[in-house]
Amino acid sequence: MRFLRKCIHISAMAIQCSIQLDEVSNSNIFDSETDLKEPQAVIASPDWDVAEFDSNLVVIRPSSICLNLEDLKCFEVVDRQFHHYGITFENAIALQPSNPAYPPPQTGTTVLMGAPKSGWLEVAFLNPVHQFCCHVTSSQRMLLSAYDHQNKLLIRSSLSKANLAGSDSPIPPNASFKIEVPNISRITFYAFDGQLTLSDLSFSL
């Protein structure tokens, strides 16, 4: 079997991700002497335009997508900016934190905050995914819940305590979350009337 490398470099601040190989099932569309290599994760930018791409090109759907938040404006309401990658948001704004309790993300300077309603944020997927990763900083205990397309609860994970920078919390800020379960269609974050930020978001189809 041969494999295809599909790599899109969109921003210098882009998150570096690694993914598993995608098997090319219809290999006869390629020249027999062409070297097909391992793909890399697509970096999803909100200013990407489908019309900019040549319709004659063969497009292999990526199996992993990392969201580049750096092209979002500070205080911009974030909902459908990444919908062409199959992900939308509810009750989210882009923010470059000035409060030292919410440190910058591990990559870049921009995070998503649950707002205007404090303490919750929702992520929805056009097509089900099986893996989702992010970093979370919260001023209160935080609950993450993942659901399928029938709103059946698939998995639940929590941040047992607030993890603000400079506090005595045993949990560091930008705590890493990774959930893996088939058929994730929606994820909610609930911080019990606190404030929460998300950064370094990625998901796998």
C-alpha positions as CSV (number, residue, x, y, z in Angstrom):
1,M,0.0,0.0,0.0
2,R,1.1,3.5,-0.6
3,F,0.2,6.7,1.3
4,L,-0.4,10.3,0.5
5,R,1.1,13.3,2.3
6,K,-1.3,16.2,2.4
7,C,0.0,19.2,4.3
8,I,-1.4,22.7,4.4
9,H,0.8,25.3,6.1
10,I,-1.5,28.3,6.8
11,S,-0.1,30.2,9.8
12,A,3.3,30.5,11.4
13,M,1.5,30.1,14.7
14,A,-0.2,26.9,13.6
15,I,-0.3,23.9,16.0
16,Q,1.8,21.0,15.0
17,C,-0.1,17.7,15.0
18,S,0.6,14.2,14.0
19,I,-1.9,11.7,12.7
20,Q,-2.2,8.1,11.5
21,L,-1.8,7.1,7.9
22,D,-4.9,7.2,5.6
23,E,-5.1,4.2,3.4
24,V,-5.7,5.2,-0.3
25,S,-8.3,2.8,-1.5
26,N,-8.5,3.9,-5.1
27,S,-4.7,3.9,-5.8
28,N,-5.2,3.5,-9.6
29,I,-5.9,7.3,-9.9
30,F,-2.1,7.8,-9.3
31,D,0.8,7.1,-11.5
32,S,2.3,3.7,-10.6
33,E,5.8,5.3,-10.1
34,T,4.5,8.2,-7.9
35,D,5.7,8.0,-4.3
36,L,2.7,8.4,-2.0
37,K,3.6,9.4,1.5
38,E,2.1,9.8,4.9
39,P,-0.4,12.7,5.3
40,Q,-0.2,15.4,8.0
41,A,-2.9,17.2,9.9
42,V,-4.6,20.1,8.1
43,I,-4.4,23.4,9.9
44,A,-7.9,24.9,9.8
45,S,-7.9,28.7,9.3
46,P,-11.1,30.8,9.4
47,D,-10.2,32.7,6.2
48,W,-9.9,29.6,4.0
49,D,-12.0,29.8,0.9
50,V,-13.1,26.8,-1.1
51,A,-13.2,28.9,-4.3
52,E,-9.5,29.4,-4.1
53,F,-8.7,25.8,-4.8
54,D,-8.6,24.2,-8.3
55,S,-11.7,21.9,-8.7
56,N,-9.6,19.6,-10.9
57,L,-7.2,18.7,-8.0
58,V,-7.7,15.5,-6.2
59,V,-8.6,16.3,-2.6
60,I,-8.1,13.6,0.1
61,R,-10.1,14.4,3.2
62,P,-7.7,14.9,6.2
63,S,-8.2,12.6,9.1
64,S,-7.0,15.2,11.7
65,I,-7.7,18.9,11.9
66,C,-6.1,21.5,14.1
67,L,-7.8,24.9,14.6
68,N,-5.7,27.9,14.0
69,L,-7.3,30.6,16.2
70,E,-4.6,33.3,15.4
71,D,-6.5,34.8,12.4
72,L,-9.5,35.5,14.6
73,K,-10.0,39.1,15.9
74,C,-10.0,39.8,19.6
75,F,-13.6,39.7,21.0
76,E,-14.9,38.3,17.7
77,V,-17.9,36.1,18.1
78,V,-16.9,32.6,17.0
79,D,-19.7,30.4,15.5
80,R,-19.3,29.3,11.9
81,Q,-15.8,30.5,11.0
82,F,-14.6,26.9,10.7
83,H,-17.8,25.4,9.4
84,H,-16.1,24.3,6.1
85,Y,-14.0,22.0,8.3
86,G,-17.2,20.5,9.8
87,I,-17.1,22.3,13.2
88,T,-19.2,25.1,14.7
89,F,-19.4,26.8,18.1
90,E,-22.0,28.3,20.3
91,N,-21.5,31.0,23.0
92,A,-17.8,31.5,22.2
93,I,-15.6,34.6,21.6
94,A,-12.0,34.9,20.5
95,L,-9.8,36.5,23.2
96,Q,-6.2,37.3,23.9
97,P,-6.2,37.1,27.7
98,S,-4.9,40.1,29.6
99,N,-5.7,38.6,33.0
100,P,-2.6,36.8,34.2
101,A,-4.9,34.2,35.8
102,Y,-5.6,33.0,32.2
103,P,-2.1,32.5,30.7
104,P,-1.6,32.4,26.9
105,P,-2.0,29.1,25.1
106,Q,0.9,26.8,24.5
107,T,0.9,28.0,20.9
108,G,-0.1,31.5,19.8
109,T,-1.9,34.1,21.8
110,T,-5.6,33.5,21.1
111,V,-8.1,31.4,23.0
112,L,-11.8,30.8,23.0
113,M,-13.8,32.0,26.0
114,G,-17.3,31.0,26.9
115,A,-19.3,34.2,26.4
116,P,-21.5,36.2,26.5
117,K,-23.1,33.7,28.9
118,S,-20.5,32.8,31.5
119,G,-19.4,29.3,32.2
120,W,-20.4,27.3,29.2
121,L,-19.4,26.7,25.6
122,E,-20.6,24.2,23.0
123,V,-18.8,22.6,20.0
124,A,-20.8,20.8,17.3
125,F,-19.6,18.6,14.4
126,L,-21.2,18.3,11.0
127,N,-19.8,14.7,10.7
128,P,-19.2,12.6,13.8
129,V,-15.6,12.5,15.1
130,H,-13.9,10.0,17.3
131,Q,-11.3,12.1,19.0
132,F,-11.2,15.7,20.4
133,C,-8.3,17.4,22.2
134,C,-7.9,20.9,23.8
135,H,-6.4,22.8,26.7
136,V,-8.7,24.3,29.4
137,T,-8.3,27.0,32.0
138,S,-11.3,27.5,34.3
139,S,-12.2,29.6,37.4
140,Q,-14.4,26.8,38.7
141,R,-14.8,23.1,38.5
142,M,-15.5,22.2,34.8
143,L,-17.5,19.4,33.3
144,L,-17.0,18.2,29.7
145,S,-19.8,16.1,28.1
146,A,-19.8,14.5,24.7
147,Y,-23.0,13.4,22.9
148,D,-23.9,11.5,19.7
149,H,-26.3,12.8,17.0
150,Q,-29.3,11.5,19.1
151,N,-28.1,13.5,22.1
152,K,-27.1,10.3,23.9
153,L,-24.3,10.9,26.4
154,L,-21.1,9.1,25.2
155,I,-18.5,10.2,27.7
156,R,-18.0,12.7,30.5
157,S,-14.8,14.2,31.9
158,S,-14.1,16.8,34.5
159,L,-11.7,19.3,35.8
160,S,-12.1,18.7,39.5
161,K,-11.0,22.2,40.6
162,A,-10.3,25.6,39.2
163,N,-6.8,25.8,37.6
164,L,-6.1,29.5,37.3
165,A,-2.5,30.6,37.1
166,G,-1.1,31.9,40.3
167,S,-3.6,30.0,42.5
168,D,-2.8,27.2,44.9
169,S,-4.6,24.7,42.6
170,P,-2.8,21.4,42.1
171,I,-4.0,21.5,38.5
172,P,-1.9,23.7,36.2
173,P,-3.5,26.2,33.8
174,N,-4.1,25.0,30.2
175,A,-4.9,21.5,31.5
176,S,-4.9,19.0,28.6
177,F,-8.1,17.2,27.7
178,K,-8.4,14.3,25.2
179,I,-11.5,12.2,24.7
180,E,-11.7,9.2,22.3
181,V,-15.0,7.6,21.6
182,P,-16.8,6.9,18.3
183,N,-19.6,9.1,16.9
184,I,-19.1,12.4,18.8
185,S,-21.5,15.0,17.4
186,R,-21.5,17.6,20.2
187,I,-19.4,18.6,23.1
188,T,-20.4,20.9,25.9
189,F,-18.2,22.6,28.5
190,Y,-19.8,23.8,31.8
191,A,-17.9,25.7,34.4
192,F,-20.7,26.3,37.0
193,D,-21.0,30.0,36.4
194,G,-17.2,30.5,36.3
195,Q,-15.1,31.6,33.3
196,L,-13.4,29.1,31.0
197,T,-11.0,29.3,28.1
198,L,-10.2,26.7,25.5
199,S,-7.0,26.6,23.3
200,D,-5.1,24.2,21.0
201,L,-8.2,22.6,19.7
202,S,-8.0,19.6,17.3
203,F,-10.2,16.7,16.3
204,S,-10.0,13.5,14.3
205,L,-12.6,12.2,11.9
